[in-house]
Amino acid sequence: MIIYSGATILGGDTVVGHDSVIGGNAWITFSVPANSLVYNQSEVADKESFSHKDSVSKILQSSKK
């Protein structure tokens, strides 16, 4: 699991699944399934649909806003 700077995870029962990536400045108020990518206004996507390079690029772009 990777959680970038500025991410906020709320709730006592909120679980972040194995191999998930939480982008900077994302607000998490619900559990995130394994192998997920959460970025830019807390949109959730399956990591399998992104290449690592695309994922990092999207996270960096979202944290600049």
C-alpha beads as a LAMMPS data file, in Angstrom:
LAMMPS data file: protein, C-alpha beads

65 atoms
64 bonds

1 atom types
1 bond types

-500.0 500.0 xlo xhi
-500.0 500.0 ylo yhi
-500.0 500.0 zlo zhi

Masses

1 110.0

Atoms # bond

1 1 1 0.000 0.000 0.000
2 1 1 1.173 3.502 -0.846
3 1 1 -0.392 6.607 0.678
4 1 1 0.857 9.907 -0.717
5 1 1 1.235 13.123 1.242
6 1 1 -1.924 14.995 2.103
7 1 1 -4.233 11.974 1.847
8 1 1 -6.918 11.825 4.532
9 1 1 -8.473 8.534 5.622
10 1 1 -11.559 8.954 7.823
11 1 1 -13.714 6.510 9.740
12 1 1 -12.963 3.865 12.319
13 1 1 -13.945 0.989 10.031
14 1 1 -12.245 2.249 6.851
15 1 1 -9.946 -0.416 5.386
16 1 1 -7.419 0.145 2.584
17 1 1 -6.876 -3.092 0.653
18 1 1 -3.574 -4.771 -0.175
19 1 1 -1.526 -3.196 -3.019
20 1 1 -3.711 -0.085 -3.180
21 1 1 -2.443 3.415 -3.963
22 1 1 -4.005 6.497 -2.370
23 1 1 -3.077 9.709 -4.193
24 1 1 -2.099 12.944 -2.527
25 1 1 -4.916 15.111 -1.163
26 1 1 -7.504 12.329 -1.626
27 1 1 -10.224 12.045 1.038
28 1 1 -11.205 8.460 1.833
29 1 1 -14.463 7.962 3.733
30 1 1 -15.125 4.348 2.701
31 1 1 -13.180 1.109 2.489
32 1 1 -11.035 0.639 -0.613
33 1 1 -10.776 -2.810 -2.246
34 1 1 -7.414 -4.493 -2.839
35 1 1 -5.441 -3.455 -5.951
36 1 1 -7.203 -0.093 -6.228
37 1 1 -5.991 3.352 -7.210
38 1 1 -7.689 6.310 -5.499
39 1 1 -6.874 9.731 -6.893
40 1 1 -8.247 13.174 -7.779
41 1 1 -11.413 13.779 -5.784
42 1 1 -11.381 10.214 -4.488
43 1 1 -12.177 8.427 -7.728
44 1 1 -11.518 4.701 -7.382
45 1 1 -10.127 2.613 -10.219
46 1 1 -8.831 -0.934 -10.502
47 1 1 -5.023 -0.790 -10.728
48 1 1 -5.045 -3.490 -13.416
49 1 1 -6.577 -0.986 -15.853
50 1 1 -3.581 1.382 -15.500
51 1 1 0.088 0.961 -16.184
52 1 1 2.372 1.989 -13.319
53 1 1 3.635 4.952 -15.345
54 1 1 0.064 6.169 -16.008
55 1 1 -0.864 5.744 -12.346
56 1 1 2.053 7.791 -11.069
57 1 1 1.417 10.452 -13.710
58 1 1 -2.269 10.767 -12.724
59 1 1 -1.415 10.961 -9.032
60 1 1 1.195 13.641 -9.622
61 1 1 -1.224 15.659 -11.760
62 1 1 -3.984 15.441 -9.154
63 1 1 -1.690 16.550 -6.343
64 1 1 -0.718 19.712 -8.291
65 1 1 -4.322 20.976 -8.438

Bonds

1 1 1 2
2 1 2 3
3 1 3 4
4 1 4 5
5 1 5 6
6 1 6 7
7 1 7 8
8 1 8 9
9 1 9 10
10 1 10 11
11 1 11 12
12 1 12 13
13 1 13 14
14 1 14 15
15 1 15 16
16 1 16 17
17 1 17 18
18 1 18 19
19 1 19 20
20 1 20 21
21 1 21 22
22 1 22 23
23 1 23 24
24 1 24 25
25 1 25 26
26 1 26 27
27 1 27 28
28 1 28 29
29 1 29 30
30 1 30 31
31 1 31 32
32 1 32 33
33 1 33 34
34 1 34 35
35 1 35 36
36 1 36 37
37 1 37 38
38 1 38 39
39 1 39 40
40 1 40 41
41 1 41 42
42 1 42 43
43 1 43 44
44 1 44 45
45 1 45 46
46 1 46 47
47 1 47 48
48 1 48 49
49 1 49 50
50 1 50 51
51 1 51 52
52 1 52 53
53 1 53 54
54 1 54 55
55 1 55 56
56 1 56 57
57 1 57 58
58 1 58 59
59 1 59 60
60 1 60 61
61 1 61 62
62 1 62 63
63 1 63 64
64 1 64 65
